[in-house]
Amino acid sequence: MKPVESLWRWSAVDIADAVRRREISCREVMSSVLERIEALNPRLNALPEVLAEEALDSADAADRKVAEGAELGPLHGVPVTIKINVDQAGHATTNGVIPLKHNIAREDAPVVAHWRSAGAIIVGRSNTATYSSRWFTENGLHGRTLNPWNADITPGGSSGGAASAVAAGMGALAHGNDIGGSIRYPAYACGVLGLRPTAGRVPAYNPSATAERSITPQLMSVQGPLARSIADLRLGYYAMARYDGRDPAWVPVPLELPLPPGPIRVALFSRCPGIPVDPAVSAALDRAARWLQQAGYAVEEASLPDFLEAAALWRTLTVDDSRRNIIAGVDQHGDEAMRQSQRNMLDGMQETDRDGFLDALARRQAIARNWSLFMQTYPLVLLPVSWQRPSVQDADIRTPEENRALLDAQSPLLATAMLGMPGLSVPTGMAGGVPVGVQLMAWRYREDLLLRAGEAIEDAARFIPFTDVQPGI
């Protein structure tokens, strides 16, 4: 039996099992995690809103359900965090934007409702970038979030608060969302696991929204979990991916599908012409390929079809769609760092006219067809999260040239998101004092393949997710 005083270290699976067996109480779990938050959050600023009283009240109610012998959900008693760009009843959905600081949600978004109904207890709201639009987590309303490993390195974005919190033990599971790497990159930077599900797999809707999401977010944006183990990630993902009629794009595909004939072939995409690769990234890919081979996978070097075009198309579609809303909002309400990041992102980009945008959407379908055919041969792809190690803070606001280099480095995040595909960020170890890892990619609705292969890498890597803040943070 693990010591109760360190319950903040426990996994979601262990907490739920021990609560179900009445070996620990939900209040004990919440008290431990809230003490951890009190000790670390003032330095990390991962959670701009800590829900201590609410969490303890929920824990007491959860303990009463246990005492009554009620049926318990799979996350009963598990402490979780919710990103501040998603509706949680009674709390502001700020998205890191000052004018939205009083945007109080009247009902839960589907992902929040699903985790609550599964028994999860929300301990805090996690920080994001302004309009959730950077790979760095900072905004003029809630300030900057730090990476628990190194304050000079980004915690990733835009779900940097989620990744920093779960890495530091301020909750066993964290909610995030991803339109261009916003789950996978923070997981990579903070040494935890992050799953970007297929678009349509987890229902998404903000009741507080005053207008429907535009076409690019509908095609690319997803909700997903971050955790310190594959087992926890699977538990959180299964609880998220349930029907909610408020999202008509939700697809009722079984969470587990028949395995392809073995051995499963894995395409190793380890280099891309014209983009430099950090040696630590190459080494992580080599290790992961070897571990997958040892686990019975057939790993072969291969190039992804239309890869650079797919990444460039992400930029075209998202930027031109954003001109209708986010870009104007950043100019008016964003902090200076966000405005500079946006200026660098837009540098040299001409606005696409109506026909050009429609042609780009049509080309998206053609690229998706090519990838679909490719993945009939290779059901899994092993590729970087980023071609570079986690970035230093503010690398996107220096010069347009450095911003373009960052976009090149993040191309494995962009190409996959553009096609609405699932991806899994898995840590493999450390390099130069920061975490490194790899990304696994599968075709749509094959998250089961990602989690299975991710578990093989996790078992071989034996990487211990971060649990203690370094001196000086």
Secondary structure, 3 states (H helix, E strand, C coil): CCCHHHHHHCCHHHHHHHHHCCCCCHHHHHHHHHHHHHHHHHHHCCCCEECHHHHHHHHHHHHHHHHCCCCCCCCCCCEEEEECCCCCCCCECCCCCHHHCCCECCCCCHHHHHHHHCCCEEEEEECCCHHHCCCCCEECCCEECCCCCCCCECCCCCCHHHHHHHHCCCCCEEEEEECCCCCHHHHHHHCCEEEECCCCCCCCCCCCCCCCCCHHHHHHCEEEEEECCHHHHHHHHHHHCCCCCCCCCCCCCCCCCCCCCCCCEEEECCCECCECCCHHHHHHHHHHHHHHHHCCCEEEECCCCCHHHHHHHHHHHHHHHHCCCHHHHHHHHCCHHHHHHHHHHHCCCCCCCHHHHHHHHHHHHHHHHHHHHHHHHCCEEEECCCCCCCCECCCCCCCHHHHHHHHHHCHHHHHHHHCCCCEEEEEEEEECCEEEEEEEEECCCCHHHHHHHHHHHHHHHCCCCCCCCCCCC
